[in-house]
Amino acid sequence: MAFPKSNLFFKEDETPWKVAGEGVLRQILGYDDRIMMVNVKFEKGAIGYLHHHHHTQVTHIAAGTFEVTIEEETRILKKGDSFYIPSNKIHGVVCLEAGILIDVFSPIREDFIK
């Protein structure tokens, strides 16, 4: 199934946030059928539960501090740090200090726009 391409420009205050979990909001930014960028806002203590998907993911920590687990390895990362998740690897986060993650997925996360 082909998905339309996103707008070319995004203004933070004009792009809606949607609930993605308890204490977690998601803001979908640019995408086409090959790539997608998403802001994910976490309240302190919120959890991005362990999961996996076929998409490759790179995440940049724009704000806050997170405990990040990828497979059997866990690290504490903060604003300015990033992490890479290969396809189908189990991963998740715990927000230690309220923050925002910038996720980039390839290919597009169809489940986010359905």
Backbone atoms as SQL, in Angstrom:
CREATE TABLE atoms (id INTEGER PRIMARY KEY, chain TEXT, resi INTEGER, resn TEXT, atom TEXT, x REAL, y REAL, z REAL);
INSERT INTO atoms VALUES
  (1, 'A', 1, 'MET', 'N', 0.842, -1.193, 0.000),
  (2, 'A', 1, 'MET', 'CA', 0.000, 0.000, 0.000),
  (3, 'A', 1, 'MET', 'C', 0.877, 1.242, 0.000),
  (4, 'A', 2, 'ALA', 'N', 0.656, 2.142, -0.927),
  (5, 'A', 2, 'ALA', 'CA', 1.436, 3.373, -1.008),
  (6, 'A', 2, 'ALA', 'C', 0.814, 4.449, -0.118),
  (7, 'A', 3, 'PHE', 'N', 1.662, 5.123, 0.620),
  (8, 'A', 3, 'PHE', 'CA', 1.217, 6.213, 1.476),
  (9, 'A', 3, 'PHE', 'C', 1.601, 7.530, 0.831),
  (10, 'A', 4, 'PRO', 'N', 0.789, 8.561, 1.034),
  (11, 'A', 4, 'PRO', 'CA', 1.160, 9.865, 0.481),
  (12, 'A', 4, 'PRO', 'C', 2.381, 10.414, 1.197),
  (13, 'A', 5, 'LYS', 'N', 3.063, 11.309, 0.543),
  (14, 'A', 5, 'LYS', 'CA', 4.183, 11.997, 1.175),
  (15, 'A', 5, 'LYS', 'C', 3.633, 13.064, 2.100),
  (16, 'A', 6, 'SER', 'N', 4.427, 13.425, 3.068),
  (17, 'A', 6, 'SER', 'CA', 4.023, 14.443, 4.029),
  (18, 'A', 6, 'SER', 'C', 4.193, 15.843, 3.449),
  (19, 'A', 7, 'ASN', 'N', 3.796, 16.812, 4.227),
  (20, 'A', 7, 'ASN', 'CA', 4.044, 18.208, 3.871),
  (21, 'A', 7, 'ASN', 'C', 5.546, 18.432, 3.775),
  (22, 'A', 8, 'LEU', 'N', 5.931, 19.515, 3.146),
  (23, 'A', 8, 'LEU', 'CA', 7.354, 19.849, 3.029),
  (24, 'A', 8, 'LEU', 'C', 7.874, 20.585, 4.254),
  (25, 'A', 9, 'PHE', 'N', 7.022, 21.303, 4.960),
  (26, 'A', 9, 'PHE', 'CA', 7.443, 22.102, 6.110),
  (27, 'A', 9, 'PHE', 'C', 6.558, 21.800, 7.311),
  (28, 'A', 10, 'PHE', 'N', 7.142, 21.894, 8.505),
  (29, 'A', 10, 'PHE', 'CA', 6.410, 21.626, 9.748),
  (30, 'A', 10, 'PHE', 'C', 6.711, 22.715, 10.755),
  (31, 'A', 11, 'LYS', 'N', 5.671, 23.236, 11.352),
  (32, 'A', 11, 'LYS', 'CA', 5.821, 24.181, 12.455),
  (33, 'A', 11, 'LYS', 'C', 5.352, 23.457, 13.703),
  (34, 'A', 12, 'GLU', 'N', 6.166, 23.470, 14.743),
  (35, 'A', 12, 'GLU', 'CA', 5.874, 22.714, 15.957),
  (36, 'A', 12, 'GLU', 'C', 4.489, 23.012, 16.495),
  (37, 'A', 13, 'ASP', 'N', 4.102, 24.275, 16.515),
  (38, 'A', 13, 'ASP', 'CA', 2.809, 24.645, 17.100),
  (39, 'A', 13, 'ASP', 'C', 1.630, 24.391, 16.167),
  (40, 'A', 14, 'GLU', 'N', 1.890, 23.940, 14.942),
  (41, 'A', 14, 'GLU', 'CA', 0.808, 23.629, 14.003),
  (42, 'A', 14, 'GLU', 'C', 0.735, 22.138, 13.674),
  (43, 'A', 15, 'THR', 'N', 1.632, 21.357, 14.254),
  (44, 'A', 15, 'THR', 'CA', 1.665, 19.919, 13.997),
  (45, 'A', 15, 'THR', 'C', 1.150, 19.203, 15.243),
  (46, 'A', 16, 'PRO', 'N', 0.064, 18.433, 15.132),
  (47, 'A', 16, 'PRO', 'CA', -0.562, 17.833, 16.315),
  (48, 'A', 16, 'PRO', 'C', 0.299, 16.770, 16.990),
  (49, 'A', 17, 'TRP', 'N', 0.127, 16.667, 18.303),
  (50, 'A', 17, 'TRP', 'CA', 0.714, 15.599, 19.108),
  (51, 'A', 17, 'TRP', 'C', -0.397, 14.595, 19.391),
  (52, 'A', 18, 'LYS', 'N', -0.074, 13.306, 19.350),
  (53, 'A', 18, 'LYS', 'CA', -1.050, 12.258, 19.651),
  (54, 'A', 18, 'LYS', 'C', -0.522, 11.406, 20.795),
  (55, 'A', 19, 'VAL', 'N', -1.421, 10.903, 21.609),
  (56, 'A', 19, 'VAL', 'CA', -1.039, 10.042, 22.719),
  (57, 'A', 19, 'VAL', 'C', -0.465, 8.736, 22.169),
  (58, 'A', 20, 'ALA', 'N', 0.727, 8.381, 22.659),
  (59, 'A', 20, 'ALA', 'CA', 1.388, 7.153, 22.213),
  (60, 'A', 20, 'ALA', 'C', 1.583, 6.178, 23.370),
  (61, 'A', 21, 'GLY', 'N', 1.127, 6.548, 24.556),
  (62, 'A', 21, 'GLY', 'CA', 1.271, 5.728, 25.751),
  (63, 'A', 21, 'GLY', 'C', 1.103, 6.613, 26.961),
  (64, 'A', 22, 'GLU', 'N', 1.144, 6.022, 28.140),
  (65, 'A', 22, 'GLU', 'CA', 0.994, 6.809, 29.365),
  (66, 'A', 22, 'GLU', 'C', 2.217, 7.708, 29.550),
  (67, 'A', 23, 'GLY', 'N', 1.972, 9.030, 29.499),
  (68, 'A', 23, 'GLY', 'CA', 3.059, 9.991, 29.640),
  (69, 'A', 23, 'GLY', 'C', 3.902, 10.162, 28.400),
  (70, 'A', 24, 'VAL', 'N', 3.390, 9.684, 27.250),
  (71, 'A', 24, 'VAL', 'CA', 4.151, 9.731, 25.999),
  (72, 'A', 24, 'VAL', 'C', 3.276, 10.320, 24.893),
  (73, 'A', 25, 'LEU', 'N', 3.806, 11.325, 24.189),
  (74, 'A', 25, 'LEU', 'CA', 3.124, 11.935, 23.045),
  (75, 'A', 25, 'LEU', 'C', 3.994, 11.798, 21.815),
  (76, 'A', 26, 'ARG', 'N', 3.361, 11.626, 20.649),
  (77, 'A', 26, 'ARG', 'CA', 4.073, 11.468, 19.382),
  (78, 'A', 26, 'ARG', 'C', 3.638, 12.559, 18.411),
  (79, 'A', 27, 'GLN', 'N', 4.607, 13.139, 17.718),
  (80, 'A', 27, 'GLN', 'CA', 4.355, 14.163, 16.701),
  (81, 'A', 27, 'GLN', 'C', 5.027, 13.696, 15.409),
  (82, 'A', 28, 'ILE', 'N', 4.209, 13.352, 14.415),
  (83, 'A', 28, 'ILE', 'CA', 4.744, 12.847, 13.151),
  (84, 'A', 28, 'ILE', 'C', 5.184, 14.017, 12.284),
  (85, 'A', 29, 'LEU', 'N', 6.420, 13.920, 11.803),
  (86, 'A', 29, 'LEU', 'CA', 6.986, 14.985, 10.973),
  (87, 'A', 29, 'LEU', 'C', 7.093, 14.473, 9.542),
  (88, 'A', 30, 'GLY', 'N', 8.179, 14.708, 8.880),
  (89, 'A', 30, 'GLY', 'CA', 8.295, 14.368, 7.468),
  (90, 'A', 30, 'GLY', 'C', 8.391, 12.884, 7.187),
  (91, 'A', 31, 'TYR', 'N', 7.799, 12.465, 6.064),
  (92, 'A', 31, 'TYR', 'CA', 7.882, 11.063, 5.667),
  (93, 'A', 31, 'TYR', 'C', 7.526, 10.893, 4.195),
  (94, 'A', 32, 'ASP', 'N', 8.022, 9.804, 3.643),
  (95, 'A', 32, 'ASP', 'CA', 7.552, 9.228, 2.387),
  (96, 'A', 32, 'ASP', 'C', 7.563, 7.726, 2.602),
  (97, 'A', 33, 'ASP', 'N', 7.537, 6.922, 1.572),
  (98, 'A', 33, 'ASP', 'CA', 7.462, 5.484, 1.794),
  (99, 'A', 33, 'ASP', 'C', 8.786, 4.860, 2.242),
  (100, 'A', 34, 'ARG', 'N', 9.883, 5.640, 2.256),
  (101, 'A', 34, 'ARG', 'CA', 11.190, 5.103, 2.622),
  (102, 'A', 34, 'ARG', 'C', 11.724, 5.567, 3.965),
  (103, 'A', 35, 'ILE', 'N', 11.241, 6.708, 4.471),
  (104, 'A', 35, 'ILE', 'CA', 11.812, 7.286, 5.687),
  (105, 'A', 35, 'ILE', 'C', 10.752, 8.092, 6.424),
  (106, 'A', 36, 'MET', 'N', 10.905, 8.187, 7.747),
  (107, 'A', 36, 'MET', 'CA', 9.965, 8.947, 8.570),
  (108, 'A', 36, 'MET', 'C', 10.713, 9.513, 9.774),
  (109, 'A', 37, 'MET', 'N', 10.376, 10.762, 10.143),
  (110, 'A', 37, 'MET', 'CA', 10.923, 11.375, 11.346),
  (111, 'A', 37, 'MET', 'C', 9.772, 11.720, 12.289),
  (112, 'A', 38, 'VAL', 'N', 9.983, 11.439, 13.588),
  (113, 'A', 38, 'VAL', 'CA', 8.941, 11.589, 14.593),
  (114, 'A', 38, 'VAL', 'C', 9.546, 12.184, 15.858),
  (115, 'A', 39, 'ASN', 'N', 8.866, 13.157, 16.467),
  (116, 'A', 39, 'ASN', 'CA', 9.210, 13.628, 17.805),
  (117, 'A', 39, 'ASN', 'C', 8.422, 12.797, 18.800),
  (118, 'A', 40, 'VAL', 'N', 9.053, 12.399, 19.895),
  (119, 'A', 40, 'VAL', 'CA', 8.357, 11.661, 20.942),
  (120, 'A', 40, 'VAL', 'C', 8.676, 12.343, 22.272),
  (121, 'A', 41, 'LYS', 'N', 7.633, 12.872, 22.912),
  (122, 'A', 41, 'LYS', 'CA', 7.785, 13.609, 24.166),
  (123, 'A', 41, 'LYS', 'C', 7.436, 12.689, 25.334),
  (124, 'A', 42, 'PHE', 'N', 8.323, 12.619, 26.333),
  (125, 'A', 42, 'PHE', 'CA', 8.155, 11.759, 27.498),
  (126, 'A', 42, 'PHE', 'C', 8.087, 12.580, 28.780),
  (127, 'A', 43, 'GLU', 'N', 7.134, 12.253, 29.639),
  (128, 'A', 43, 'GLU', 'CA', 7.137, 12.765, 31.003),
  (129, 'A', 43, 'GLU', 'C', 8.124, 11.932, 31.806),
  (130, 'A', 44, 'LYS', 'N', 8.653, 12.499, 32.895),
  (131, 'A', 44, 'LYS', 'CA', 9.549, 11.750, 33.769),
  (132, 'A', 44, 'LYS', 'C', 8.841, 10.481, 34.244),
  (133, 'A', 45, 'GLY', 'N', 9.528, 9.353, 34.150),
  (134, 'A', 45, 'GLY', 'CA', 8.976, 8.074, 34.573),
  (135, 'A', 45, 'GLY', 'C', 8.233, 7.317, 33.491),
  (136, 'A', 46, 'ALA', 'N', 7.922, 7.959, 32.379),
  (137, 'A', 46, 'ALA', 'CA', 7.211, 7.280, 31.286),
  (138, 'A', 46, 'ALA', 'C', 8.123, 6.211, 30.672),
  (139, 'A', 47, 'ILE', 'N', 7.479, 5.190, 30.131),
  (140, 'A', 47, 'ILE', 'CA', 8.209, 4.045, 29.592),
  (141, 'A', 47, 'ILE', 'C', 7.855, 3.817, 28.127),
  (142, 'A', 48, 'GLY', 'N', 8.874, 3.641, 27.335),
  (143, 'A', 48, 'GLY', 'CA', 8.721, 3.113, 25.982),
  (144, 'A', 48, 'GLY', 'C', 9.027, 1.629, 26.112),
  (145, 'A', 49, 'TYR', 'N', 7.993, 0.824, 26.275),
  (146, 'A', 49, 'TYR', 'CA', 8.153, -0.594, 26.605),
  (147, 'A', 49, 'TYR', 'C', 8.969, -1.349, 25.557),
  (148, 'A', 50, 'LEU', 'N', 9.662, -2.387, 26.018),
  (149, 'A', 50, 'LEU', 'CA', 10.466, -3.215, 25.118),
  (150, 'A', 50, 'LEU', 'C', 9.604, -3.750, 23.980),
  (151, 'A', 51, 'HIS', 'N', 10.110, -3.605, 22.772),
  (152, 'A', 51, 'HIS', 'CA', 9.397, -4.047, 21.578),
  (153, 'A', 51, 'HIS', 'C', 10.411, -4.219, 20.447),
  (154, 'A', 52, 'HIS', 'N', 9.949, -4.694, 19.312),
  (155, 'A', 52, 'HIS', 'CA', 10.803, -4.771, 18.122),
  (156, 'A', 52, 'HIS', 'C', 9.933, -4.557, 16.893),
  (157, 'A', 53, 'HIS', 'N', 10.558, -4.182, 15.800),
  (158, 'A', 53, 'HIS', 'CA', 9.877, -3.978, 14.527),
  (159, 'A', 53, 'HIS', 'C', 10.902, -4.146, 13.414),
  (160, 'A', 54, 'HIS', 'N', 10.414, -4.323, 12.203),
  (161, 'A', 54, 'HIS', 'CA', 11.334, -4.563, 11.082),
  (162, 'A', 54, 'HIS', 'C', 12.052, -3.311, 10.597),
  (163, 'A', 55, 'HIS', 'N', 11.646, -2.161, 11.076),
  (164, 'A', 55, 'HIS', 'CA', 12.252, -0.903, 10.656),
  (165, 'A', 55, 'HIS', 'C', 13.623, -0.713, 11.300),
  (166, 'A', 56, 'THR', 'N', 14.534, -0.085, 10.581),
  (167, 'A', 56, 'THR', 'CA', 15.780, 0.394, 11.159),
  (168, 'A', 56, 'THR', 'C', 15.471, 1.742, 11.787),
  (169, 'A', 57, 'GLN', 'N', 16.075, 2.037, 12.941),
  (170, 'A', 57, 'GLN', 'CA', 15.757, 3.264, 13.672),
  (171, 'A', 57, 'GLN', 'C', 17.034, 3.928, 14.178),
  (172, 'A', 58, 'VAL', 'N', 17.083, 5.249, 14.055),
  (173, 'A', 58, 'VAL', 'CA', 18.120, 6.058, 14.680),
  (174, 'A', 58, 'VAL', 'C', 17.390, 7.099, 15.513),
  (175, 'A', 59, 'THR', 'N', 17.819, 7.277, 16.772),
  (176, 'A', 59, 'THR', 'CA', 17.149, 8.207, 17.672),
  (177, 'A', 59, 'THR', 'C', 18.149, 9.188, 18.251),
  (178, 'A', 60, 'HIS', 'N', 17.770, 10.457, 18.236),
  (179, 'A', 60, 'HIS', 'CA', 18.561, 11.532, 18.839),
  (180, 'A', 60, 'HIS', 'C', 17.813, 12.043, 20.069),
  (181, 'A', 61, 'ILE', 'N', 18.516, 12.242, 21.165),
  (182, 'A', 61, 'ILE', 'CA', 17.905, 12.766, 22.381),
  (183, 'A', 61, 'ILE', 'C', 18.007, 14.290, 22.334),
  (184, 'A', 62, 'ALA', 'N', 16.863, 14.934, 22.076),
  (185, 'A', 62, 'ALA', 'CA', 16.814, 16.399, 21.959),
  (186, 'A', 62, 'ALA', 'C', 16.739, 17.068, 23.322),
  (187, 'A', 63, 'ALA', 'N', 16.185, 16.354, 24.318),
  (188, 'A', 63, 'ALA', 'CA', 16.062, 16.893, 25.676),
  (189, 'A', 63, 'ALA', 'C', 15.871, 15.729, 26.632),
  (190, 'A', 64, 'GLY', 'N', 16.297, 15.909, 27.875),
  (191, 'A', 64, 'GLY', 'CA', 16.051, 14.916, 28.915),
  (192, 'A', 64, 'GLY', 'C', 17.143, 13.877, 29.057),
  (193, 'A', 65, 'THR', 'N', 16.845, 12.885, 29.902),
  (194, 'A', 65, 'THR', 'CA', 17.751, 11.766, 30.167),
  (195, 'A', 65, 'THR', 'C', 16.939, 10.484, 30.110),
  (196, 'A', 66, 'PHE', 'N', 17.484, 9.457, 29.461),
  (197, 'A', 66, 'PHE', 'CA', 16.775, 8.205, 29.241),
  (198, 'A', 66, 'PHE', 'C', 17.675, 7.015, 29.550),
  (199, 'A', 67, 'GLU', 'N', 17.061, 5.965, 30.102),
  (200, 'A', 67, 'GLU', 'CA', 17.712, 4.673, 30.207),
  (201, 'A', 67, 'GLU', 'C', 17.293, 3.915, 28.953),
  (202, 'A', 68, 'VAL', 'N', 18.252, 3.597, 28.115),
  (203, 'A', 68, 'VAL', 'CA', 17.981, 2.989, 26.810),
  (204, 'A', 68, 'VAL', 'C', 18.488, 1.554, 26.814),
  (205, 'A', 69, 'THR', 'N', 17.613, 0.631, 26.425),
  (206, 'A', 69, 'THR', 'CA', 17.990, -0.774, 26.313),
  (207, 'A', 69, 'THR', 'C', 17.852, -1.213, 24.861),
  (208, 'A', 70, 'ILE', 'N', 18.914, -1.821, 24.346),
  (209, 'A', 70, 'ILE', 'CA', 18.892, -2.441, 23.025),
  (210, 'A', 70, 'ILE', 'C', 19.429, -3.852, 23.217),
  (211, 'A', 71, 'GLU', 'N', 18.539, -4.825, 22.986),
  (212, 'A', 71, 'GLU', 'CA', 18.855, -6.235, 23.236),
  (213, 'A', 71, 'GLU', 'C', 19.281, -6.391, 24.701),
  (214, 'A', 72, 'GLU', 'N', 20.493, -6.837, 24.980),
  (215, 'A', 72, 'GLU', 'CA', 20.941, -7.103, 26.352),
  (216, 'A', 72, 'GLU', 'C', 21.736, -5.948, 26.956),
  (217, 'A', 73, 'GLU', 'N', 21.874, -4.841, 26.233),
  (218, 'A', 73, 'GLU', 'CA', 22.712, -3.737, 26.699),
  (219, 'A', 73, 'GLU', 'C', 21.866, -2.528, 27.084),
  (220, 'A', 74, 'THR', 'N', 22.160, -1.944, 28.249),
  (221, 'A', 74, 'THR', 'CA', 21.440, -0.767, 28.736),
  (222, 'A', 74, 'THR', 'C', 22.442, 0.336, 29.042),
  (223, 'A', 75, 'ARG', 'N', 22.101, 1.555, 28.607),
  (224, 'A', 75, 'ARG', 'CA', 22.951, 2.729, 28.847),
  (225, 'A', 75, 'ARG', 'C', 22.077, 3.892, 29.288),
  (226, 'A', 76, 'ILE', 'N', 22.656, 4.813, 30.040),
  (227, 'A', 76, 'ILE', 'CA', 22.005, 6.075, 30.391),
  (228, 'A', 76, 'ILE', 'C', 22.502, 7.109, 29.382),
  (229, 'A', 77, 'LEU', 'N', 21.561, 7.706, 28.634),
  (230, 'A', 77, 'LEU', 'CA', 21.902, 8.706, 27.622),
  (231, 'A', 77, 'LEU', 'C', 21.157, 9.993, 27.915),
  (232, 'A', 78, 'LYS', 'N', 21.750, 11.118, 27.507),
  (233, 'A', 78, 'LYS', 'CA', 21.172, 12.436, 27.798),
  (234, 'A', 78, 'LYS', 'C', 21.141, 13.297, 26.537),
  (235, 'A', 79, 'LYS', 'N', 20.613, 14.497, 26.709),
  (236, 'A', 79, 'LYS', 'CA', 20.515, 15.464, 25.609),
  (237, 'A', 79, 'LYS', 'C', 21.821, 15.507, 24.814),
  (238, 'A', 80, 'GLY', 'N', 21.671, 15.387, 23.501),
  (239, 'A', 80, 'GLY', 'CA', 22.825, 15.418, 22.604),
  (240, 'A', 80, 'GLY', 'C', 23.312, 14.048, 22.188),
  (241, 'A', 81, 'ASP', 'N', 22.949, 12.999, 22.942),
  (242, 'A', 81, 'ASP', 'CA', 23.352, 11.638, 22.610),
  (243, 'A', 81, 'ASP', 'C', 22.381, 11.035, 21.594),
  (244, 'A', 82, 'SER', 'N', 22.793, 9.933, 20.982),
  (245, 'A', 82, 'SER', 'CA', 21.957, 9.235, 19.994),
  (246, 'A', 82, 'SER', 'C', 22.155, 7.739, 20.135),
  (247, 'A', 83, 'PHE', 'N', 21.252, 6.972, 19.512),
  (248, 'A', 83, 'PHE', 'CA', 21.423, 5.527, 19.459),
  (249, 'A', 83, 'PHE', 'C', 20.824, 4.986, 18.167),
  (250, 'A', 84, 'TYR', 'N', 21.339, 3.819, 17.759),
  (251, 'A', 84, 'TYR', 'CA', 20.952, 3.150, 16.519),
  (252, 'A', 84, 'TYR', 'C', 20.371, 1.784, 16.866),
  (253, 'A', 85, 'ILE', 'N', 19.243, 1.448, 16.236),
  (254, 'A', 85, 'ILE', 'CA', 18.592, 0.162, 16.478),
  (255, 'A', 85, 'ILE', 'C', 18.454, -0.578, 15.144),
  (256, 'A', 86, 'PRO', 'N', 19.197, -1.665, 14.977),
  (257, 'A', 86, 'PRO', 'CA', 19.037, -2.459, 13.761),
  (258, 'A', 86, 'PRO', 'C', 17.649, -3.102, 13.698),
  (259, 'A', 87, 'SER', 'N', 17.249, -3.483, 12.531),
  (260, 'A', 87, 'SER', 'CA', 15.959, -4.133, 12.299),
  (261, 'A', 87, 'SER', 'C', 15.762, -5.330, 13.226),
  (262, 'A', 88, 'ASN', 'N', 14.553, -5.429, 13.801),
  (263, 'A', 88, 'ASN', 'CA', 14.105, -6.555, 14.626),
  (264, 'A', 88, 'ASN', 'C', 14.850, -6.748, 15.940),
  (265, 'A', 89, 'LYS', 'N', 15.576, -5.763, 16.421),
  (266, 'A', 89, 'LYS', 'CA', 16.239, -5.859, 17.721),
  (267, 'A', 89, 'LYS', 'C', 15.301, -5.328, 18.802),
  (268, 'A', 90, 'ILE', 'N', 15.219, -6.027, 19.921),
  (269, 'A', 90, 'ILE', 'CA', 14.367, -5.606, 21.037),
  (270, 'A', 90, 'ILE', 'C', 14.972, -4.358, 21.670),
  (271, 'A', 91, 'HIS', 'N', 14.101, -3.359, 21.909),
  (272, 'A', 91, 'HIS', 'CA', 14.580, -2.097, 22.476),
  (273, 'A', 91, 'HIS', 'C', 13.462, -1.392, 23.239),
  (274, 'A', 92, 'GLY', 'N', 13.860, -0.469, 24.099),
  (275, 'A', 92, 'GLY', 'CA', 12.903, 0.328, 24.857),
  (276, 'A', 92, 'GLY', 'C', 13.633, 1.373, 25.666),
  (277, 'A', 93, 'VAL', 'N', 12.866, 2.294, 26.259),
  (278, 'A', 93, 'VAL', 'CA', 13.450, 3.362, 27.063),
  (279, 'A', 93, 'VAL', 'C', 12.629, 3.579, 28.326),
  (280, 'A', 94, 'VAL', 'N', 13.302, 4.129, 29.339),
  (281, 'A', 94, 'VAL', 'CA', 12.651, 4.643, 30.530),
  (282, 'A', 94, 'VAL', 'C', 13.119, 6.086, 30.659),
  (283, 'A', 95, 'CYS', 'N', 12.174, 7.008, 30.791),
  (284, 'A', 95, 'CYS', 'CA', 12.512, 8.421, 30.874),
  (285, 'A', 95, 'CYS', 'C', 12.888, 8.774, 32.318),
  (286, 'A', 96, 'LEU', 'N', 14.132, 9.173, 32.528),
  (287, 'A', 96, 'LEU', 'CA', 14.621, 9.520, 33.854),
  (288, 'A', 96, 'LEU', 'C', 14.457, 11.006, 34.153),
  (289, 'A', 97, 'GLU', 'N', 14.468, 11.821, 33.103),
  (290, 'A', 97, 'GLU', 'CA', 14.257, 13.271, 33.200),
  (291, 'A', 97, 'GLU', 'C', 13.458, 13.655, 31.961),
  (292, 'A', 98, 'ALA', 'N', 12.304, 14.304, 32.159),
  (293, 'A', 98, 'ALA', 'CA', 11.403, 14.630, 31.041),
  (294, 'A', 98, 'ALA', 'C', 12.194, 15.071, 29.814),
  (295, 'A', 99, 'GLY', 'N', 11.764, 14.582, 28.649),
  (296, 'A', 99, 'GLY', 'CA', 12.530, 14.899, 27.461),
  (297, 'A', 99, 'GLY', 'C', 11.826, 14.577, 26.166),
  (298, 'A', 100, 'ILE', 'N', 12.570, 14.767, 25.085),
  (299, 'A', 100, 'ILE', 'CA', 12.065, 14.529, 23.728),
  (300, 'A', 100, 'ILE', 'C', 13.092, 13.712, 22.953),
  (301, 'A', 101, 'LEU', 'N', 12.593, 12.654, 22.315),
  (302, 'A', 101, 'LEU', 'CA', 13.399, 11.862, 21.398),
  (303, 'A', 101, 'LEU', 'C', 12.994, 12.209, 19.972),
  (304, 'A', 102, 'ILE', 'N', 13.963, 12.243, 19.072),
  (305, 'A', 102, 'ILE', 'CA', 13.694, 12.417, 17.652),
  (306, 'A', 102, 'ILE', 'C', 14.037, 11.083, 16.989),
  (307, 'A', 103, 'ASP', 'N', 12.996, 10.373, 16.554),
  (308, 'A', 103, 'ASP', 'CA', 13.159, 9.063, 15.926),
  (309, 'A', 103, 'ASP', 'C', 13.138, 9.190, 14.410),
  (310, 'A', 104, 'VAL', 'N', 14.043, 8.469, 13.757),
  (311, 'A', 104, 'VAL', 'CA', 14.033, 8.363, 12.298),
  (312, 'A', 104, 'VAL', 'C', 13.927, 6.875, 11.970),
  (313, 'A', 105, 'PHE', 'N', 12.945, 6.534, 11.133),
  (314, 'A', 105, 'PHE', 'CA', 12.681, 5.147, 10.763),
  (315, 'A', 105, 'PHE', 'C', 12.834, 4.953, 9.262),
  (316, 'A', 106, 'SER', 'N', 13.342, 3.783, 8.890),
  (317, 'A', 106, 'SER', 'CA', 13.352, 3.376, 7.495),
  (318, 'A', 106, 'SER', 'C', 12.987, 1.898, 7.451),
  (319, 'A', 107, 'PRO', 'N', 11.987, 1.507, 6.680),
  (320, 'A', 107, 'PRO', 'CA', 11.072, 2.384, 5.951),
  (321, 'A', 107, 'PRO', 'C', 10.079, 3.060, 6.905),
  (322, 'A', 108, 'ILE', 'N', 9.109, 3.721, 6.333),
  (323, 'A', 108, 'ILE', 'CA', 8.075, 4.440, 7.072),
  (324, 'A', 108, 'ILE', 'C', 7.359, 3.513, 8.069),
  (325, 'A', 109, 'ARG', 'N', 6.965, 4.052, 9.227),
  (326, 'A', 109, 'ARG', 'CA', 6.142, 3.317, 10.193),
  (327, 'A', 109, 'ARG', 'C', 4.674, 3.494, 9.793),
  (328, 'A', 110, 'GLU', 'N', 4.196, 2.574, 8.963),
  (329, 'A', 110, 'GLU', 'CA', 2.816, 2.652, 8.486),
  (330, 'A', 110, 'GLU', 'C', 1.822, 2.676, 9.626),
  (331, 'A', 111, 'ASP', 'N', 2.140, 1.955, 10.707),
  (332, 'A', 111, 'ASP', 'CA', 1.226, 1.889, 11.858),
  (333, 'A', 111, 'ASP', 'C', 1.044, 3.241, 12.535),
  (334, 'A', 112, 'PHE', 'N', 1.934, 4.181, 12.326),
  (335, 'A', 112, 'PHE', 'CA', 1.812, 5.507, 12.934),
  (336, 'A', 112, 'PHE', 'C', 0.829, 6.397, 12.189),
  (337, 'A', 113, 'ILE', 'N', 0.600, 6.139, 10.903),
  (338, 'A', 113, 'ILE', 'CA', -0.275, 7.042, 10.134),
  (339, 'A', 113, 'ILE', 'C', -1.593, 6.404, 9.718),
  (340, 'A', 114, 'LYS', 'N', -1.850, 5.174, 10.115),
  (341, 'A', 114, 'LYS', 'CA', -3.131, 4.531, 9.785),
  (342, 'A', 114, 'LYS', 'C', -4.222, 5.073, 10.662);
